[in-house]
Amino acid sequence: MLAIVRPDGWDLPLLVHVAGAMLLVGALVVVAAVMAGALRRGEDAAVLARLAYRSLLLGVLPAYLLMRAGAEWVLSEEAVGDPTWVGIGYMTSDVGLLLILIATGLAWRTQRRGVGGPARAVVVLTGVLLVAYAVAIWAMTTKPD
Amino acid sequence: MSLYEWLLFGHLLAAFALVAGLVAYGALLLGGGEPARRVLGPPALALWNAGGIGVLAFGIALALEVDSYELWDGWILAAIVLWLVGSGAGGRLARGVREGAPNGAQLLLAVMALATLALLVDMVFKPGA
């Protein structure tokens, strides 16, 4: 029920795009929950910080690539022009990648040097990313303009 | 925003929550032992359950709202069957995780993942629609 009318040629690229986006959001939720848990649980902090870093490296980044590759594939199938919803998608995607890379670096530092300010920053960054992606989902769904 | 757009947005948000719950269960089972179970168990359960209920409720509302869809369309019936399969496996996995010793957890996770992937394929390709 993703859309009533769209060209059949979009189906496979759209599947790749949506699956990547869903895995991206899911992995971000895991990072946020695990790093917040690391901040609360002193005795398990090292294990949880390592899991958060691995989730960013092996979950978030590959899912981002899948989402972005699917998006470019969809756009290559048909010229959709430059409507607002595509602009919102590109903006959240590009800025999102920057924030993901910063969060990955901070998580790497946290799992090497212990939980502290960088771990809090990872939680905040993943929260910001989740809000931004909720806006992107709204834009992709309602297609303003 | 039209009613259709609201319903579709809710349907998609619920689907994202469902997959987030699935990914959280995956990280819980494959990644971190007891600390991960304690931290990820509650959000995994909440996201999987809320996402599952939302996907079904918004999906049925969409089928009723859109003139060209009927609840008895093959691809919609297939989606409901897949939802039941995923929910059944998810319920058993949640009970096992809560009790601390899930039997066959990875098999249940695989069933949930395959059912969810098949649901997504069904929703995108809409065979027979």
Interface residues (C-beta under 8 A of the other chain):
Chain A: M1 L2 A3 I4 D11 L14 L15 V18 A19 A21 M22 L23 V25 G26 A27 V29 V30 A33 V34 A36 G37 R41 D44 V47 L48 L51 R54 S55 G59 A134 I137 W138 M140 T141 T142
Chain B: M1 Y4 E5 L8 F9 H11 L12 L13 A15 F16 V19 A20 G21 L22 V23 A24 A27 G31 G32 G33 P35 A36 R38 V39 L40 P43 L47 G59 L62 A63 V66 S68 Y69 L117 L120 V121 M123 V124 F125
